[in-house]
Amino acid sequence: MRKLTRPKDPPKCIARAQANGATNWERLRGGDRRQIWDKLNEMQFMLCAYCESTFTKEDSHIEHLYPRSKYEGLTFEWKNLFGSCNNEFTCGIFKDSARNPHQVNHELLIKPDQDDPREYFRYYKNGRISAKSGLTDEQYWRAKETIKAFNLNKNSLARMRERHLEPLKQLEEEFILWCDMCEDDPELLDDLEFEIRTLLSEQVDTAYQSIKQHYIHYYLDLLELVSEAEEIRFAAEPKQRQKQCQY
C-alpha cells in the first residue's frame, strides 16, 4: 500500500448523485463509471490501491473502503472510492467477503489517500509485510487490521513482491562495494546519492512500489544518504505528468 493523492474535484456523476441523495450504486451508468475510473487512474495509475499490483479494466472494480452494505450514506462519497484488483483472495473483494474469517473493523483501516502507509508498514526480503516497530498502540492496531482485512500476507502476493525485488537484489553487492569505496574517496558520495535517488524515483507509480523503495532504503542506501521520510521528487514529477497524458 502506498500514499495516494486524490484529485480534489470528484467526477461530475458523483457530485450529481450526492446532490440527489442517491444511494443505489447499481443504477450507475457505464459512462459514469468511466468518469470515476478516469479520476481514480489520475491517483493510482492502474495499480491496486491495496496490494499495488497492476490491473486492467477487465480485472478490477471500483471499491468502497467502507462497504455499501454497512455505510449506505457513503455510497457516493468520493473519498470512499478506490480502484481495486479483482483477486478474490486479497484486497477489496476479500475484505468484505465470506472468505475473510476476520471481522473487519473498517474504522481502523489505513486510508491511503489520507494516511501515509510508509509510517505503518515494514517489508521483508521474502515479500512479507508487518507493522513497523515503534508505533503507537493505535498505529499498531491499524497496521495489523489493514494487513488482515486485505490479506496482504497472502503467500501468492508475498511471492510476487519478492519476485519484483530480484533486479534490486542483484545490485546489493555492487552497492556494498560502492559504499566501501566512498570511505577512501568521499567524492564518490555524490554519485552514490544520485544513483540512489534515481533508483527510488524509477519505482514511482510502478507495481509494488512500496517494497521496492523500502528495499532501496534499507539494503542499498547503506550510508543513509537519502531519508526514507523525504518526498522523492527527483525525476518523478516529469514521469507522473507523462503518465497522466496517457489517460
Secondary structure, DSSP 8 states (H G I E B T S, - for coil): -------SS--HHHHHHHHTT---GGG--HHHHHHHHHHHHHHHTTB-TTT--B--GGGEEEEESS-TTT-GGGTT-GGGEEEEE--TTSHHHHHTSTT--S---GGGS--TTTS-GGGTEEE-TTS-EEE-TT--HHHHHHHHHHHHHHTTT-HHHHHHHHHHHHHHHTTHHHHHHHHHHHHH-TTHHHHHHHHHHHHHHHTTTSTTHHHHHHHIIIII-TT--S-TTS---TTHHHHHHHHHTT-
